[in-house]
Amino acid sequence: MHTRKRAGPAVSTIEMCNQGDCFMAKSEIRALSTPQERMLEAVRQIALIGGGTLFVAVCAQKGSISLMPLTPVPLTIQNFAVLLVGLLLGSRRGFASMMLYLVVGVVGFPVFSPGGPGGMGQLFGGVTGGFLLAYPFVAFVAGYVFERGTGTFARAVIAGILAEALLFAGGLCWLYAFTHSLARAAYFGLYWFVAAEVIKVMVAAGFASRWRRLSGRAE
């Protein structure tokens, strides 16, 4: 009888110890979310957003070709950069990155394509203002569609096409306000760029799907 009484508490003690180990393990896991680690994560997020802004700015400055006198809208790899930022950073960070890009440009930093006046004049008074103002939403759509799929090349292409449709909707509406003609708006802002935009979508989709596979983030 005494042996059984001792055995009961012994088992209970072991169980309590095991439960204590579990609680300690959980406490250690919770301890990983320290203020320092949260700060490092915030810095990482800011760096990603800022990196996306810088990438688009460099592409705008170094990858722009004037098509005058055919059209005042330049041929640029800037749109490719916006797509890639949205696909790689995701909807929220992509949107934030492109909002930061517009703010930096309005303040006066040389981040827009060099063919325009720069600053607020290029964003709100230039012929490419509609494209620029659409950038945050373009990045958001690309990221939103891609991050909710399987991360395949086809999914990335669909995301890119939808984002490009939004981009050119904004750009053509803006050009229509200048020309008061849908035909002229399409002539200046669409016809010359269709083939190049198809290539941009394909290349951006290839990069994004490859990165998703390598990073092990396929859903």
C-alpha positions in Angstrom: 0.0 0.0 0.0 2.8 2.4 1.0 4.6 1.5 -2.2 1.6 2.3 -4.3 1.1 5.6 -2.5 4.7 6.5 -3.2 4.4 5.4 -6.8 1.5 7.7 -7.4 3.2 10.9 -6.3 6.4 9.8 -8.2 4.5 9.5 -11.4 2.7 12.8 -10.8 6.1 14.5 -10.1 7.5 13.1 -13.3 4.5 14.3 -15.2 4.8 17.7 -13.6 8.5 17.8 -14.6 7.6 16.9 -18.1 4.9 19.6 -18.2 7.4 22.0 -16.7 9.9 21.2 -19.5 7.2 22.0 -22.0 6.4 25.3 -20.4 10.1 26.1 -20.2 10.4 25.3 -23.9 7.4 27.5 -24.8 8.8 30.3 -22.7 12.1 30.0 -24.5 10.3 30.2 -27.9 8.4 33.2 -26.7 11.7 34.8 -25.5 12.9 34.8 -29.1 10.5 37.7 -29.8 12.7 40.2 -27.8 12.6 43.9 -28.4 15.9 43.7 -30.1 14.7 41.0 -32.5 11.6 43.0 -33.3 13.7 46.0 -34.0 15.9 44.0 -36.3 12.9 42.7 -38.1 11.6 46.3 -38.5 14.9 47.4 -39.9 14.8 44.5 -42.3 11.4 45.4 -43.5 12.4 49.1 -44.0 15.5 48.0 -45.8 13.5 45.8 -48.2 11.0 48.7 -48.9 13.9 51.2 -49.4 15.7 48.7 -51.6 12.7 48.4 -53.8 12.5 52.2 -54.1 16.2 52.4 -55.0 15.9 49.7 -57.6 13.1 51.4 -59.4 14.9 54.7 -59.2 18.1 53.3 -60.8 16.1 51.6 -63.5 14.3 54.9 -64.3 17.6 56.8 -64.5 19.7 54.2 -66.3 17.1 52.3 -68.4 15.1 55.0 -70.2 15.1 55.6 -74.0 13.4 58.6 -75.6 11.0 57.8 -78.4 10.6 61.4 -79.6 9.2 62.5 -81.9 7.0 59.4 -82.1 5.7 59.8 -78.5 6.6 61.9 -75.5 6.4 58.7 -73.3 9.8 57.1 -73.0 10.6 53.4 -73.3 11.9 52.4 -69.9 12.7 49.3 -67.8 11.1 51.2 -64.9 7.9 49.3 -65.4 9.7 46.0 -65.2 11.3 47.1 -61.9 7.9 48.0 -60.4 6.5 44.6 -61.4 9.5 42.8 -59.9 9.2 44.8 -56.7 5.6 43.8 -56.3 6.2 40.2 -57.1 9.2 39.8 -54.8 8.2 42.0 -51.9 4.5 41.2 -51.9 1.4 43.5 -52.0 1.9 45.6 -48.8 5.7 46.1 -49.0 5.5 46.6 -52.7 2.8 49.3 -52.3 4.8 51.0 -49.5 8.0 50.9 -51.6 6.3 52.6 -54.5 4.6 55.2 -52.3 8.1 56.0 -50.9 9.3 56.3 -54.5 6.7 58.9 -55.3 7.3 60.8 -52.1 11.1 60.9 -52.8 10.5 62.0 -56.3 8.0 64.8 -55.3 10.5 66.1 -52.7 13.0 66.6 -55.6 15.3 63.7 -55.7 16.2 62.6 -59.2 14.4 59.2 -59.2 12.0 59.8 -62.1 13.0 59.2 -65.8 15.4 61.9 -66.9 13.2 63.1 -69.8 10.8 65.0 -67.7 11.0 68.1 -65.5 11.3 66.1 -62.3 9.7 66.6 -59.0 6.1 67.5 -58.6 5.9 68.9 -62.1 6.7 65.5 -63.6 4.3 63.6 -61.3 1.3 66.0 -61.7 2.1 68.0 -64.8 3.9 65.6 -67.1 2.5 63.2 -69.7 3.8 60.2 -67.7 2.0 61.2 -64.5 -0.7 58.7 -64.8 1.8 55.8 -65.1 3.8 57.1 -62.1 0.7 57.6 -59.9 -0.4 54.0 -60.7 2.9 52.5 -59.5 1.9 51.8 -55.9 -1.3 50.0 -57.1 0.6 48.1 -59.8 3.0 46.7 -57.3 0.1 45.9 -54.9 -1.8 44.0 -57.6 1.2 42.1 -58.8 2.1 41.1 -55.2 -1.5 40.3 -54.1 -2.2 38.0 -57.0 1.2 36.2 -56.8 1.4 35.7 -53.1 -2.0 34.0 -53.0 -1.1 31.4 -55.6 1.3 28.5 -55.9 4.2 30.7 -56.9 4.5 29.2 -60.4 5.6 31.0 -63.5 2.1 31.0 -64.9 0.8 32.6 -61.7 3.4 35.3 -61.9 2.6 36.0 -65.6 -1.1 36.4 -64.6 -0.1 38.7 -61.8 2.1 40.7 -64.2 -0.6 41.0 -66.9 -3.2 42.3 -64.4 -0.7 44.7 -63.0 0.2 46.0 -66.4 -3.4 46.4 -67.4 -3.9 48.6 -64.3 -0.7 50.5 -65.2 -1.8 51.3 -68.8 -5.3 52.1 -67.6 -3.9 54.8 -65.4 -1.4 56.0 -68.0 -4.0 56.2 -70.9 -6.6 58.0 -68.8 -3.9 60.6 -67.9 -2.9 61.0 -71.6 -6.6 61.3 -72.6 -6.8 64.3 -70.2 -4.0 65.8 -72.2 -5.1 64.9 -75.7 -8.9 64.6 -75.3 -8.7 61.7 -77.7 -8.6 58.0 -76.9 -7.0 57.2 -80.3 -4.1 59.7 -79.6 -3.8 58.5 -76.0 -3.4 54.9 -77.2 -1.0 56.1 -79.9 1.2 57.9 -77.5 1.0 55.6 -74.5 0.2 52.0 -75.7 1.1 51.0 -79.3 4.8 51.6 -79.1 5.2 49.6 -75.8 3.1 46.4 -76.2 6.0 44.1 -77.3 8.4 45.5 -74.7 5.8 45.1 -71.9 5.2 41.5 -72.9 9.0 40.8 -72.5 9.0 42.7 -69.2 6.2 40.6 -67.8 7.8 37.3 -68.9 11.2 38.2 -67.4 9.8 39.5 -64.2 7.6 36.4 -63.8 10.7 34.2 -64.5 12.7 36.0 -61.8 9.9 35.9 -59.2 8.9 32.2 -59.7 12.5 31.2 -59.6 13.1 33.2 -56.4 10.0 31.6 -54.8 11.3 28.1 -55.5 14.8 28.9 -54.2 13.5 30.5 -51.1 11.2 27.6 -50.3 8.2 29.9 -50.1 6.1 27.9 -52.6 2.6 27.5 -51.3 
